[in-house]
Amino acid sequence: MRFPVKLHTASLALLLFAGACVPTVQQHGQRIDPEAVARIRPGVTSREEVFRLMGSPSATATFDDRRWYYVTQTVEKKSFYQKRLTDQRVVIVEFDERGIVRNLEERGLEQARAVEPVADETPTMGNEFSLLEQLIGNIGRFSRNADNASR
């Protein structure tokens, strides 16, 4: 039994159209191994052991290197501008002054907070010259003897 060419073409177009609607899933950041996290014990595990188990941290605290952050995110992307964060996991390892784990925390997407950037501009000091003011202001600043004048 042979199907008409139009039916084949329509079926293929429908499959391609349906496939285009499926979001792509992307993983960003550190790959966090639950078994490695389970091996970290506060009061026992050292900084070097955490480094061997988890690898280099995604980030450290800004003013204190005793806090390491391991971050992973899962993002579904339907198109260039349609991204949706579906999962986020952050493991925070805090060390004492001897380099031993003091505290271990895990946080998920439910504890995340959205950060909205401020649209304001930082004012800069100084004058803003027009094109004409810039051209007139540069008259006489450039000459053939500029090398001799600077010596």
N, C-alpha and C positions, 0 to 999 in steps of 0.2 A: 504494500500500500504506500503510495507516494503522497506526501502532503504538498499542498500548493506552496509556491515560493513566497507568496505574500504572508502565509501563516508562519513560515520559518522566520521571515524578516520581522514580523510583529513580535514573535516570541523572543527573538534575540534582543530587540529593542527594549522589550519589557524587562528582561533579565538585566540588561545594562543599566536601565533607569533605576531599577530596584537596588542594584549593587551600589549605585552612586549615593544612595540615601543612607547607607550603613556608615556610622561614624568610625574613624580610626582611633584606636586607643594608643596613647603614648605614655611612656614612663619617663619621668624626669627625676634627677637627683640620685641620691644614694640608694643602692639596693640593700634593704634592711633584712637581715636574716633573723627570724624569730629565735632560732637555736642559739645564735651568737649573743643575742640580747639576754636570753635566759642564763647564759654562763657568767654574765656580769653581776657580781655580788657586792653591794655596798660594804665598806669596811675591810674588804679582802682584795679585790681586783685592783691592779695598778694601772697607771696611764699607758704603759707599754703593752700590757695585756689587752686593754681596750683597743689600742691601735692595731694589734695583731688580729683581734677578732672582728672588728668593724671596719678597719681601714682608716684613711684620713677623714676627718669630719667635714661635713658640708660647710660649716661655719663655726667660728668660735665667738665668745662674748666680746663685745667691742672694747671694754676697758679691763677685762680680766680673762686671762687665757685658761682659767680653771673650769670653764663651762664649754662643753663641746655639743654641737647640734648635728644630728644626722637627719636629713630631710628627704622624703620621697613623695612624689605626687603622681597621680594618674589623671590624665586629661583626655576627654573625648573631643574629637575635632571633626565637625561635619563639613565645614568649609574654612576658608582662610580666616574669616572674622568670627566664626561660630565655634568658640572653645568653651568647654564646661569642665570645671574641676570636679571630678567624681570621688576622689579619695586623696587623703593627705595623711601622712604619718610622720611624726617628729619624735625622735628619741633624744632626750637631753641627759647628758652624763656630766655630773658635777664632781670635781675633785677637791680634796682638802690640800693643805699646804705641803704635805708629804707626797702628793701625787697618787693617793689612794682614792677610789671612788667613794664619795660621800653620799650622793643621791643619784637615783636613776628614775627618770620620768618618761612616760610615753603619752603622747597626745595625738588625737585624731582630728579629722575634719570638723567634728562638732565643736571643738574648742578654738578653731581658727577664727580670726577676725578680719573682716575686709578693711583694707587700708585704701582710702581715697586720696590721691595726690591733690595738693592745693594748686589751683590754677593761677594764683597770683605770680607776678614777676618780682624779682628782687631788684630794688632800685639801685642804679649805679651812679656813682659820683662823677661829676665832670659835665662838660658841655656837649651838646649834639650839634655839630656843624652841618650846614647844608652843603650841597655839592659846590656851589659857587664860593662859599666861605672857605672850603678846603682848597680849592684851586687858587684863590687869591692868597691864602695863608702860606702856600708853598712857593710863591714867587720869590726868587732870590735865595732860596735855600739850597738850590742845586746849581753848581757851576763846574767848569772844567778844572778849576784849581781847588776842588774840594779836598784832594789828597794833601796839597801843600798847606791848606788852611788848618787842617786838623793836627798838624805837627807842631 
